[in-house]
Amino acid sequence: MGTAVLPLSALDLDGATESYYDVEKLIYKICHDFQKRFGGDFDELVADANSYYMKAYCAKTFDSTKSRFSTWVRNAVWRGLLDSHTRARR
């Protein structure tokens, strides 16, 4: 039986947790704005937003020469929520 491979090392997980605490209020604001515009359950939006944040953080697509970290997080989370909203409407 093989060992499970974790997607994040312990150092990456600490970095993800630390950066999450830096943008936690931003994620809640994004969810609140999204709920005002499109509706939906706030708790589900927050759960989805956290998932999209972690996916974006693990993908390591952030480039500090192109944008600020908060702008990158906002775009990643908003687009993820919008994609899931569009898929649910179909």
C-alpha atoms as one frame of an Amber mdcrd trajectory, in Angstrom:
protein
   0.000   0.000   0.000   1.426   3.390  -1.031   1.628   6.465   1.060  -0.683
   9.380   0.465   0.866  12.411  -1.162  -0.269  15.681   0.329  -0.698  18.584
  -2.086   0.991  21.052   0.270   4.074  20.601   2.382   3.996  21.727   5.988
   5.775  24.976   5.062   3.352  25.649   2.209   0.409  24.976   4.497   1.774
  27.450   7.044   2.189  30.010   4.260  -1.318  29.358   2.972  -2.749  29.726
   6.466  -0.810  32.905   7.156  -1.780  34.506   3.853  -5.392  33.395   4.365
  -5.531  35.315   7.632  -4.243  38.355   5.744  -7.098  38.203   3.205  -9.875
  36.655   5.305 -11.843  39.919   5.562 -11.410  40.455   1.818 -12.894  37.014
   1.127 -15.893  37.807   3.346 -16.355  41.132   1.520 -16.223  39.378  -1.857
 -18.866  36.901  -0.669 -21.068  39.685   0.676 -20.824  41.633  -2.598 -21.500
  38.477  -4.604 -24.541  37.667  -2.476 -25.935  41.186  -2.937 -25.557  40.900
  -6.695 -26.504  37.267  -7.384 -28.105  35.970  -4.175 -27.329  32.659  -2.542
 -26.537  31.343   0.908 -23.704  33.303   2.517 -22.204  30.310   4.329 -22.063
  28.287   1.101 -20.473  31.210  -0.701 -17.797  31.502   1.993 -17.085  27.772
   1.807 -16.780  27.937  -1.990 -14.654  31.079  -1.782 -12.253  29.409   0.642
 -11.983  26.487  -1.744 -11.249  28.763  -4.699  -8.670  30.647  -2.657  -6.849
  27.425  -1.783  -6.972  26.233  -5.408  -5.488  29.517  -6.584  -2.864  29.529
  -3.826  -1.800  25.954  -4.632  -1.602  26.733  -8.353   1.038  29.369  -7.554
  -0.016  31.615 -10.428   0.569  34.862  -8.545   3.109  37.210 -10.122   3.981
  40.209  -7.961   5.199  42.169 -10.996   1.708  42.097 -12.531  -0.628  42.758
  -9.604  -0.989  43.068  -5.871  -1.748  39.905  -3.908  -5.166  41.201  -2.819
  -6.163  41.947  -6.420  -5.094  38.475  -7.479  -7.100  36.894  -4.648 -10.157
  38.973  -5.464 -10.081  37.980  -9.129  -9.491  34.294  -8.393 -12.292  34.076
  -5.821 -14.806  36.225  -7.731 -14.262  34.321 -10.981 -14.567  31.004  -9.176
 -17.837  32.030  -7.552 -19.118  33.362 -10.853 -18.210  30.123 -12.659 -20.032
  28.018 -10.071 -23.051  30.351 -10.217 -23.147  30.109 -14.016 -22.856  26.295
 -13.914 -25.692  26.080 -11.366 -27.976  28.152 -13.575 -27.553  25.849 -16.585
